[in-house]
Amino acid sequence: MRELLPLLQRPSRYIGTEWGSVRKDPSQVTARLALAFPDLYEVGMSYLGQKILYSLVNNRTEFWAERVYSPDAEAAAVLREHKVPLATLESDTPLAQLDAVAFHVTHELCYTNVLFMLDLAGIPLRAEERDERHPLVMAGGGCAFNAEPLAPFMDVLVLGDGEAVLCEILEVIATAKREGLAKRELLLRLKDLPGVYVPAFFEFQGPGKPLKPLIAGYERVDKAVMSDLNQAEFPLQPIMALGQAVHDRLTVEIARGCTRGCRFCHAGMVYRPVRERGLDRLDEIIGTSLAGTGYEEISFLSLSTGDYSALDGLFEQSFERCMSEQVSISLPSLRVGSISGRLMGLMSRIRRTGVTLAPEAGSQRLRDVINKGVSEQDLMDHVRRLFENGWQQVKLYFMIGLPTETEEDIRAILDLCRKVEAQGRGTKRLQVTAAVSPFVPKPHTPFQWERQASLKEIQGKIALLREIMRPYKRIKLRWHEPDMSLLEGVFSRAGRELAPVVERAYRKGALFTSWVDHLDLDKWLETLEEEGLTAGDFLRERGEDEPLPWDHLNPGVTKKFLLTERKRAGEAKITPDCRYDACRNCGVCAFQGRTSSLAQIKDAELRPLLVFPERDQAPEGHDVPMPDEVPEVCGASEPAAVDADATSTPAASGQGSKPWVRPKPPIVAEDLTRRAGHFRIWFAKTGPAAWLSTLELQAVFERCLRRAGIKPSFSQGFHPLPLVSFGRALPVGVESRVEWINLFTSKPYEPEQLERLLGPALPEGLSLTRVERLSMGRKQPQAVIEEYEVIYTGPGERADEFRRAWEAFAAAESFPVVRETKRGHSSMDLRKVVSVLDVGEGWARLSCDWSERYVSPLFAVREVLSGLPPTQWRVTKTAQHFGESDQGAHADV
């Protein structure tokens, strides 16, 4: 694919030379794997799961994990036109030549993109059409717990925690290669690994009928589980996106699983139990990763970050470091009432942007039905503190179409928003946003049997909300696309009968369905009709005794538990969190005499693992519990019954963390706006780095400075930025031996010291050439004349054409061209700014005079070589000449 970079938009998506990427000698590895994300690069590079598995596999010397992302439609057209298959980023190896391709299926609407990538790679779509000559095609992620619409295209699906089994899968693949096993023999060996689901070993018997197991003893597949996250590998040097990722920050997983028990929540059911990382381990991860990456923001990630039992301790032990290094902290997934007033105050000192809270329903009755466990008073207390600490924008997330919902519940959404608005009276730019999303009944939840509201019903609910909210200027309504939710419901609850629909829709061009501007519901409904199906077939209510397409896939929670919770929902009964209350016997854990429904889990192996038995955020008016005040861990306290459905209280585990002591108040950061030095840093931008845009290069350099430990000066204001300025923007695809940046530093440095620190922190393609001291003035001269070298790289028979084009240009008195500008088309004579210094066999040297006007040198070369494709030549800047104000300084190589 790399030979096509000059033809691709956003070529930095495809160069694969990010800081943290791994390259190995293919001859020295026994199994090669492509971790495939079925969406664009900037989306996939935000996904922590891929980074975890990438690091896990590549830490094994005998294995090599590479990455591949879905190209956009334009890039795919270029690949097909030139008959070039989809390849990995790290080595540019076609996917069909690898041992395995593993897809991350993080949502249901990506299934056609999976087929898109297989097709571009030249790999047969259906598993039955592939044999041992093809790579093993796998998928994992939350959707694997019901990926039946995708099952006929997969050789293997992995349920649960990929870290627990992926390397074992690669070991089996390596052995199968060595022994020359047929594909069926390989699959028979893989089925014995935890979490491995082989769809070919279950026969589809028609819609509404259970799958027929074909292998004795392989009637149900249990998920794989990492029982202790402290023992799990975590990437200390994660790959850093070259372009702007959707979530471009250091993401640290502080916990996995959630037992709040929200009855609509798929992830909260299938990723049980809760497993927290200890404070010591997190401190190591954060310190090492910040130093090794240069990120300027940290995000503490879990399904419910506010429920992390040591959140105060974690935030405070990270706060001082982040304040001193101008690093912000993000706490996503905050539950109402889950952060203390002290923690809220610390957060406000770092950054006060908008905050999102999720009451999920407007009325207390409906919040009890879904087991949200949030009272109206909790919400009011929380938003009042937010406004007191300087927040001005609050977003409230709601679902519509929930079981038992009435019009009164819909109107209660506005009532709740008005009460939140009232808490912020006196706030200057107060804004309350109600973000609503249609409810989708998910597999393996207490609501998996419920019907999903029709498109017409959802549109009516949104219309009602728009009407009643219109008079309130400080309350805004946002909603998730109902068409998208309808399709999500179809995919979530379907069996293999939907696979032909997925394939047919892909052939019709249904791609990137999770992007609003690509969604075409009519195309999907038409495809369903062509296969004799309707959306209503999948959105209807299911009988409790009715076979479900996912019955053979076991996340640990039992159907008995889910039915009990469904009954409690109908009675609007709350089920407390088993972390801090009685065990509900959901079926996952194995301790204190319990038997897990997961066959491979032995007694006492799987249980909630918490840093503290009680959260370190006490309610207002109470002291934070200290280690000598909390109950002993590991089951010392007596079980306590809560009600007839409960059994006993599970134990927590301290996970070996040091006794927690409240840190001293953070020190005031040094004055990072001070200017102690000013330098010009000269560097070469060659090879893969040539495909970075100037904006991308700015982000790369800012993080290089952080990795190098160089302290830049920062601007003042709400979002301080390092005082770094670049020379004239270099066109994407043009190399240079003489680029520079100007840098103010808050500490004094010698030029040689900056060279020594910065050189090792630069990614591939960027190399330091020298550092020179500048005056302390902000304004510094730009080059007036630049020199370039154009090299011919195409087939020998067209080399003369290259030479003749430059000779003709040099001999011409004028060379009129028309170029597009922001104001339209503009005519100019290219000979007035570009002159030819010399021409040889396969090369030409140019001089460009920018004293009157600037023209992209890439545009100029394309105009002269209009008969040759841009894949057959390359351009390199070789010298810069400055004006008299810089005393005729000349920089070249």
N, C-alpha and C positions, 0 to 999 in steps of 0.2 A: 504493500500500500504506500510505502514512503516515496516511491518514485512519482506518485500522483499528488503529493502535497501542494505543488504550485497550482493545482486545479481545484483544490478543496477550500471551502469557506471555513474559517476558524481552524486552520491547520494545527494549532497547538493541541487540539483534542486528540490528535493521532500520533504525536511524536514519541510519547512514552519515556521521557527522560526526566520525570519529576524527581525532586529531592525525596529520597526514601525508596525509589524504585529499585528493583533487584534484577541483576543479570547474572546468568550462569552459563557454563559451558554445557551445551546439550549432550555432549558425549559423556559427561560425568554424572548425569542424573538418570535414575531408573524409571521415573514417571513424571510426565509434564501435564500440567493442568491449566486451562483457561478459566478464570473466574469472570463470568459474563454477566453484565448488568444490562437488562433490556430497556434502556432509556439513554438519553444523551449523557455525554461525559460529565457535564457540570452537575447533573442530578446524581449519577453514580458515584462521583468522587465525594459526595456528601454522606455516603452510606457507610456507617461504621462497621457493619457486619463484614463487608468485603475487606476492609483494612485488617480486621482481626484474623480472618482466614488467610489472607495474603501473608501476613507475618508468621502465622502458625506454620504454614507449609514451607515457607522459604527458610525458616530456622532449621529445617531438616536438610542437610547437605545433599541427600540423595533425591530430593524432590524439587520441582520448580513450578511455582504458581505465577502466571502472567495474567494480564487483564485485557478485557475487550469490552467496548460499549457499543450501543446501537448508533450507527451513523444516522444523520438526518436523511431525508428523501433525496436532497440534491447530491450529497456525497455518495449515496447508494447508486444513483444514476451514473455517476462518474465511474464507480467500480464496475458496474455492469457493462458500460460502454467500452471499457478497456479490458474487460474479462479478467479482472483482478479480484481474487477472493478476499473475504474479510479475514483480517489477520490480527495477531496479538500486538499490543503496544510495545512491550519490552524488546522483542526480537523480530517483529514483523513476520512471524511464522503463520501461514494459513491455518485456521482452526482445524481443518480436516486432517492435518498432519500431527495433531496432538493426541495424547492418550485419553484425555477426558475434557469435556466442556461442562462447567457447572454454572447454572443460571441462578441468580438471586431473584426469587419471585416474591416481591415485597407487597404487591397488591394485585388484584385480579385482572385489572384492565391492561396488563402488560403482556398477556398471553400471545397476542398476534405479533408483538415485537420479538418474542422468542422465536417464532417461526421465521420471521423476517431475517433474523441473524443467522439461523441455520441455513436458510436458503442462500443468503449472500456468501456463506462459507462453502457452499457446494455440498452440504451434508444432507442426506435424505431426511425429510421431515418426520416420518413415522418410524417408531422404534423397530417395527417388524421388517422394515426395508433396510435396516442396518445390520452389519455383522461385525466380526472381529477386526475387519480392515478399517472400520470407522471408529472415531473416538466414542467413548462411553458418554452419553448425554444425560446429565443429572440436573436436578433442581432442588433448592431448599429455601427456607424462609417461612414466614407465618402462613402463607397460602398453601404450603405443602400439606397442611392438615385437612384440606379438601381441594386438591388440585386435579380432581378427576377430569374436568374438561381439558386438562393438559396431559393427562396420564398416557394416552396412546402415543404421544410424541416423546415420552421420557423412557429411558432405560431404567433409571433409578430416581426416586425422590427420597430426600432425607428429612425426617421429622425431628424437630427439637433443636438442640444446641449442636451446631456444626462442628465446633471444636472437639466435641467428644468422640467424633467418628471419622472426620475427613481424612486424617493421616492413615487410619486403618484401611480406609477404602483405597487409598493410593498404594498401600503395601500390598493389598490383594491384587490390584491392577498390575503392579510391577512383577509379582509372582506369576500371574497369568501370562504376561508377555514372555517371561523367561521360560515357562513351561509350554508355551504355544497353545494355550487353552482356547477352545471355541467360546463364543460369546455366552452361550447358555451355561456352560460350566462356570464361567466367571460370575454370572448372575446368581447361580446357586450358592457360590461361596459368599457373595456379598449379602445375600438375604439373612445370613446368620449374625450380621453385625447389628448392634442396637441402632434403632432409628431408620434402618434402611428398608424402604418400600420398593419392591419390584412390581410394577403394574402388570407385567406380562404373566405373573403367577396368580392373577385373579381374573376370572372370565366375566365379561359384561353380559348380563342376561336380559337386558332391556330396561327401559325407564321404570322406576318404582320397584324394582326387584333388587335384592341384595347381590353383591358380587359373589361369584362362586370361587372359593379357594381351590387351586390346582395342585398345591404341594402340601402333603400331610404335615401337620405341625406348624404350618405357616398360614394360620387363619386370621391373625390379627397382628398389626405392627405397632409396637410401643415406641414412644419418642426416646431419643437420646438425651441425656441430662449431664451437665456439669454440676456436680453437687456442691462444689466450693469454688467461688470465683477467685479467691485468693490463690488458688492453685492453677488457675487458668492463665494461659499466656495472654498478654495484652501488648499491642504494638507501641513500643517506646519511641520508635522512629516511624510514625505513620507516613504514608505517601501524601505529598502536598500537591494540590491541584495547581497546574500552571496557569490556567484561566480562572475566572471567578466561579467557584463552585456555589451551588445554591446555599449551602451552609459551610462557609469557609472559615473554619475555626478548629481548635483542638477539642475534640469530643472525648470525654472521659466517662466510661460507663461505671457508675458508682454502685449500681444494683441491677439485678435482673429479676423479673417476676413481680407480681402484685397480687395481694390477697384482700384488697378492699372489697372485692366481690360485686362490682358493678355488673348487673345482669345482662347488659348489652355488649360487654367488652370481651372480644375474642382473645386478645393478647393476655388479658388478666386471667383467663382460664387456662390457656394452653402453655403458658410459661411459668406456672407454679412449680415449686414454692419460691418465696422471696429469698434471694441470696445477695447479701451485701458485701462489698469489698471493705476491708479494714482501713482505718485512717493512715496507718503506716504505709501500706501498699499504695494507697492513693497519693500520698505525699511523694513517694518515690516516682510514681508514674508522671505526676504533674511536673515535678522538678526536672526530671530527665527529658520529658517530651518538650517542655517549653524551651529548654536549652538546645535541644536537637532539631527543633523545627523553626522556631522564631515566630510562632503564632502570636497574635495580639489579642486573642479572645479565647477563653475557656468556656466550655459548656459541660455542666454536670448532667449526665443523661441517665434516666431510668424511666420505667413506665409511670412512676409517680415520685418524682425527685423530692417533693416535700415530705414524703413519708420515710426517707432515709433516716435511720434512728440517730445518726450522729451528724445531722446536717449543720447545726450550729458549729460544732467542732471542725468539720470539714471546711466550712466557709471561712471561719476565723483563721485556721492554719494556712489558708491559701491567700487571704486578703492582703497581708503585708507584702508578700512577694509580688502580687499583681499590682498593687498601688505603686510600688517602687519601680516597676518595669513598664508601667503604662499598659497593663494587660487588663481587659475587662472580663467579668465573670457573668455567665448567662445561666439562669436556672429555669429550664423549660418544665412543662408539665407540673406546675405548682398547683396544689390542691388548696381550695379555700380553707383558711385557718391553719395552713401547714407551716408557716414561717413566723418566727417570733418578731416582736417589735424591734429588738436589738438587731436581728438579722436584716430586717427591712431597712433599718437605718443605715447599715453598712452598705447594702445594695444601692441605696440612693446616692451614696458618696461616689460610687463608680460610674453609674449611668442610670438616668431615668428616662427610659423610652416607654412605649406602651406596654401594658401587661395584659395577659389573657387568663381569665378564670373560667371554669367550666361548671356552672350549676346544672347544666344539661336539660333541666326542665324548669318551667316558670313557677309551678305550684309545688307546695310541700308534699301534697298527696302523690303527685307523679314522681317526685324525687325519691319518695319512699318505695314506690313500685319498682323503680330501677335500682334501688339500693345504693343511691349516691352517697347517703350519709352526710349531707350538707344541709344545715338549717338556714333559714333566711337570716337569722340573727348572726350566724357565723359569717355569712357573706357581707352583711352590713358592717360588722366589726372589721373585717379584712379590708374592704374598700375605704373605710374611714381612715385606717392607718396609712393606706397607700396615698390618699390625698394629703394627709398630714405630713407625709415624708416627701411631698413634692411631685408625685405622679399626677398627670393631667388627663391621660387617656386610658380607658379601661375597655377591654373587649370581653364580652360575655358569650360563651359558646353554649348553644342549645341544640337539641335534636327535636325534630318534629316527626309525627307519625308513629310515636311510641305506643306500645300496647296500652290499652284503656284510655288513651288520650281523648279529651273532649275539647269543644270550642273554648270552654272556660279555661282549660290549661293553656291553650294558645294565647288567649288574652292575658293570662298571668305573666307571659314573657314581657309584655310591655309594662305591666305593673312593677315587676322586679327591676326592670331597667330604670323606671322613674324613681324608685326608691334608692337605687345606686346613684343616680344623678343628684338626688337630694343630699346625699352624703358629701358631695363635692361642691356644694354651693360656696361661692367665693373663689373658686379655682378659675384662673384667667381663661385658659383655653380648654375648658372641660369638654371631653368627648366620650360618650358611651356608645359602643358599637355592639349590636346584637348580631352575632354570626350564627345562622341556623343551617343545619344539615339534615337531610332526610335520614331517618333510621333505617338501617339494613340489618335484618336478623342474620346473625353469623353462626356458622357451625360451631359445635362444642360450647355453646352458651345456653343459659336457661331460656333464652328467647328463640332458640333455633327452630322451634315448632310454630312460631307466630307468623302471621301473614305480614307482607310488606305493603304499605299503602301504595295505591296506584299513582301513576303519574298525574292524573287529573286531580286526585285528592291532595297531593303535595302541592301542586300549583295553586289550588284553592287556599291552602293554609298560608302559602307565601303571599298570595293576594290579600288575604285578611290582615296579615301583619303589616304589609305595605300601607294599607288603608288606615289602620289605627295608629301607626307610628308617624304618619305624614305631618301632623301638626307640631311634632317635637323636634326642634332644630338641633338640639344637642344629643339626640339619639339617632343613630344611623342603623340601617338594616343591611346586612350582607347575607348572601345565601349560596350554598353549594349547588352546583348545577344539578337539577332534578334528573335530567336525562342520564347523567353519569351515575347517579345513585341507583337508578333503575337497572342499568347494565351491571353494576356491582352486585346487586341482589341476584340477578340471573346467574352470574358466574359463581357467586358464593355458595349457592344452594343447588347447583346442577351436578349431574353425574356425567358419565362418559358420553351420553347422548349429545352433549353440547360440543364434543370434539370436532365433528364435521362442520358445525357452525363456525367454530374458531378458524378452521382451515379455509372454509369458503370465504369468510369475511376477510381473511388475510389476502386471498387471491383478488378480492375486490378493492384492495388498497386501504383497509381499515387498520391504521397504524397510529401509535401514540394516542390511544383512546383516552388516556387520563389527562391529556391536554385539551382544554376547552376549545381552542381554535382548530383542533383536529377531529373533535368528536362529531360523528354523524350517526345519530340514533336511527334514522330512517334506514340507513344501510344495514344496520344490525337487525332491525325488525323485519326487513325484507329477507334477510338471510335466514332468520329463524323460520319464517313462513315457508321458504323454499325447502327447509328440512322437516316440515310438518310440525313445527313447534310454535309456541307463543310465549311471550314474557310471563303471562299469567300462570303457565305450567309450573314455573319455578318460584313465583312470589306468593303462592297460595299458602294457607295454613296447613300444617302437617299434623296427622294423627300421632298421638304419643306412642302407639304400637306400630306405626308405619316404618318400614325400613328406610334408612337415610343413606345417601351416597357415601357418607364418610364414617359409617358405623365400624368399619374394619380398621380405622386409624385411631390410635389411642393416645391422647395427650396426657392421660393420667386421671383427669376428673371423670367420675363415673356418671352414667346416665341416671342412676338413682339420685345422686347429688343434684344434678341439673334439674330433674323433675321436682325435687323438694324445693329448690330455689324458685322454680316457676310457680309452684303453689304459693310460696310465701309472697311472691310478687302480686299474685291475685288478691292476697289479703293485705297488701301494702305493709308487710312486715320487714323491718330492717334486720340484716344479718351482719353482726360486727366483724371486724377484721381479725382473722385468726392469729395474726402476729402478736396482738396484745390482748386477745380475748380467747374464748374457747375454740377448740378445733371443731370444724364442721364435718369432718370425715369426708372430704371431697374425693379421696381415693389416691392422691398423689404421694403423700409422705409415708415413710416407714420408720417409725420410732415409737418408743413407749408401748410396744406391743402391737402397733398398727401394721397392717399388711398393705403394701402399695399395689395398685392395679397394674403397675409397670413391672413386668415379670423379672427383669434383670436387677431391680432394686432390692437390696438385702436390708434386713432389719437395721435401723439406726443409720443407714447411709444417706437418706434423703429427708431433710427437715428444713424448716426456716433457719437461716443463718443471719443473725443480726449483730451489729457492733455492740449495741446496748439492748438489754431486755425492754427498756422503755425509751421513748424518744428523748433526746437531750434538749428539747424545746418545751419547757413547762408552760402551762397557761399563765396569763398575767396574774401577778400576785403570788406566784409560787417560785421557789428556788429551782434552778436547773438541777436535776438529780446527779449526784456525784457517785463515783464507783462504790463508795462504802454505804450508800443509801439505797441502792437498787437491790432487788432480790438476787440470790445466787443464780448463776446461769446453769444451763444443762439439766433442768428438771428438778431443782431443789424444792420449788414451791408445790403445794398441793393443787391438783386439778380442781377447777371450779366450774360447775354446771351453770349455763346461762339460760337455757330453756330446753324443752323436750327434744329439740332437734340437735342439740349440741352434745359433745362428749367431754373432752378435757382440753386443758390449755397446753399448747406445744411449748417446748423450751426454746430459748434463744442461745446463740453462741457468740462469745466475745471475739472470736476469730484471731486471738493472739495480739490484739492491739495494745499499745501502752495504756496505762491508766490515763484517762482523759482529764486534763486540767485546762480551765478556761485560759486562753492566751492573754497576754497583756494587750492593751489597746494598741492598734497599729501605729507605727511611727509615721510621721509626716514624710511624704516622698521628697527627695531632693528636688531642687528647682531645675526641671528638665527643659525649661525654656531658655536657660542661660546659653550664651554662645561663647565657647572658649576656643574654637578653632574653625577654619574654613578650608576645605580641600577640594581639589579636582581629582577624581579617581578615573584613570584611563583603563579601558578594558577592551578585549576582543569579543565579538558576538558572532560565533561561527557554528557550523553544523546544525544540530537540532535547535539551538537557541535562536537561529535566524528566523524561526517561525513564530517567535513570541512577538506580540504587538507591544507598542510602547506602554500601554496601560498594564498589560500583563507583566512587563519587565519592571515596572515601578513596584508592584506588589512583591515580585521575586526579590528585588534588591532590599526592600524594607525588611524582609524576613532574613535575608543574608546578613544584614547588619545585626539583627538580634542574635542569630546563631553565632556570629563572630564575637559577641559581647561588646560591640562598639556602641557607645551611647550618643545617639544623635540628639540635636536640639529639637524641641517640639514647638509647634505653634500654640498659641493660647486659644481659649474658647471651649465650647461644649465638647467637641471631638478633636482633641489635639492630634496633629499629624506631624511626622518627622519632617524636618526642613531639608528636603532632598529635591534638587532640580535636575532635569535632564537636558541634554543637547537636542538639536532638531530631531524630530521623530524619524526613525529609520523605517522604510516600508517593510511590511511583513514579507519574509522570504529573501531579503537582501542581507548578506553577511557584512561584517565590518571588522577591521583590525584596529580601528581608532575611534571607538565610542567613549563617552565620558559622562559622569554625573558629578554635580557639585553637592557637597555635604557640609552642613554646619554640625559641629559636635558640642555637646554640653560639657565634655571633659577635654583637657589638652592632650594631644597626641603628636607624635613625630610621624612624618610620612612613612618611614620604614616600618614603624609599628603597625600602622593601618594595613600596609601590604601584608605583613606577617599574619595579622588576625583575619583579614577578609578573604585572602586567597583560598584557603581550604573550605570556606563556607559557600563558595559559588557552585551552582549546579553545572552539569555537563553542557559544554558549548560556550560558557562564559569564563574567561580567564583574565586575571589582572595583569596589566602591563606596567603601570607605574602610578605613583601618587605624587601630586605636587600641591604645595601650600598656596592658597589664594589670599587676597586681601579680604577684609571683613565686610566689604560691600555686597549687597544682595545682587546687584546687576553685574553680570559678567558677559564678555563678548561671545558671539556665535561665529562659527566659521563662515567666511564669505565665499570661498572656493573649496570644493571637495573633489577628490579624484576617485574614480571607480575603475574596476577591472571586470570585464565581461569574458567568461570562459565558455566555450562551446563544449557540450557534453553529449551531443546526439550521435547518430550513426555517421561513419566516415564519409559516406557518399553525399552528405549534405554540408560538409565542412566548408566547401567552396562558396556555397550560398551564404553562409554566415560571414565569411571574409568579404565577399562582394557587397553585401548590404552595408557594412561599415565603410568600405572604401567609397561607395556611392554617397553615403551620408557626408563623409569628410569632403568630398569634391563639390557637393551641392552648395549654392549660395544661400538658399533658404530651404526650410523643411516645414511647411505649414501643417499644423495638426489641430484637431478639435478635441477638447477635453471637457468632461462634465464637472461642474462645480455646484456648490449649494445654490447658486443663483441661476443655474441653467448651463447651457453650452457656451464655451469660451474658445476663441481662435487665437493661436499664437504661432510664432516661428521658433521651432525647437533649436535651430542653429544659433540663435542669439544667446542661449544659455548653455548649450552643450557643444563641446568641441572634441575632436578625436586627436589624442596625443600620438597614438601609434596603433598599428594593426599588424598582427602576425597570424601564423597558422593556428587557428582555433582560439585566438584571444584578441581583445581590443582594450586599449586604455583610454579613458575619457576624463575630461575636466569639465566640471559643472560650476558655472558662475551664478551665485544666488544674490548678487548685489542688487539686482533689479527686481527679480521675482523668483519664486521657488516652484519647481516642478518635481514631482516624484521621479527619481531616477529609474524606478521600475517602469513607470509609464513611458518614459523616454525610450528605454531599451525595447519595450514591447512594440512601440510605434516603428522603430527602425527595423526590428526583426519580426515584422508582422507575419512573414511567411513561415516562421518556425514556431512550434509550440513552446510554451514556457518550461516544459519538462526537458528541453534540450539545451538549456543554457542557465548559467547562474551569475549573479552580480555580487561583487565585494567592494566595499568602500576601503580605500587604501591610504588616504591622506586627507587632512583638513588644514586649510590655510586661513589664518585669522587676519582681521583688518589692522589698520595702523594703531588703533586704540590699544591693541595688544602687542604693539611694537613688532609686528610682522611675524609673530610666533608661528611656527610650522610644526605640525605633528604628523608624522607618517611612519610607515614601516617599510 
